[in-house]
Amino acid sequence: MRKGGINNGKSITFKTESDKNYTLNVDAPKDSLTEQEISDAMVAIIDSDVFLVRGEPLATIKGAQIVDRQVTEYLVQA
């Protein structure tokens, strides 16, 4: 038996101090988010220094995008 659905999310991408990409995927964000709210949240993430990528903090915003994907889950039993 399978069940499925469409998962919507946002993908936000940052650059580290050595110009490496780091992407965070956010599942089920508010539909009404504006570009300014997304930008503000990304700046807050950078300023918080919560994420380190191979020991480096996030340095700049690279971009953000909406991600829609079809997911089919197989319900298997052991």
Protein Blocks (a to p, Z undefined) as FASTA:
>chain_A
ZZdddddddddddddfkopacddddehiafklcfklmmmmmmmmmmnomacgehiacfbd
fbdcddddddddddddZZ
